[in-house]
Amino acid sequence: QHIVADIWAGILMTFEGVVHVGDFVSYNGQYGVILSIGVRTTQLLWFSEITVVRNNDFKNYINMPAEKTDRVTTTLTVDLSESIERIEGILDEELPLIHDKLCEISSSDVGGPKYRGIQKMTEYGVVLSFSIYCKGMYYGWLQLQLNRELTAMCERRGIRLGMTHLVIQGK
């Protein structure tokens, strides 16, 4: 049954043309490039790791064609005690520098990063939202780099990140 389902899914994927070799996809929380679409399996390249997925299991993916530009979003949680006005002032100075760094490391034009505002407030801190625009082939990698640069900015500028606070009270 599994073999027939895999073959049928492979036929549909091939003839419907919904994905192609070279397309950049998000699947199961990972980003990668489709290396091959076979009769029973599809091979995906996650950075330097090749993953083989049965065609019938290759569902709920997001196709991001390599040359199509799309929005990448990420969040940063800062401590509740931080001044939002201070953070927004720092972002005005730092985001153009982060833009230049992302363009340099990807050898590609990157739109943003743009500070999109406060997404929500939680018991762990204030969640700030950011976005960049880039080509699909860079989507996952630039999201990781944006996270890195935002974290490094917080370290350089003394911005406390939001986290779970554990209080132990003794007798």
Secondary structure by P-SEA (a helix, b strand, c coil): caaaaaaaaaaaaaaaccccccbbbbcccbbbbbccccccbbbbbcccbbbbbccccccbbbbbcccbbbbbbbcccccccccaaaaaaaaaacaaaaaaaaaaaacccccccccccccccccccbbbbbbbbbccccaaaaaaaaaaaaaaaaaaabbbbbbbbbbbbcc
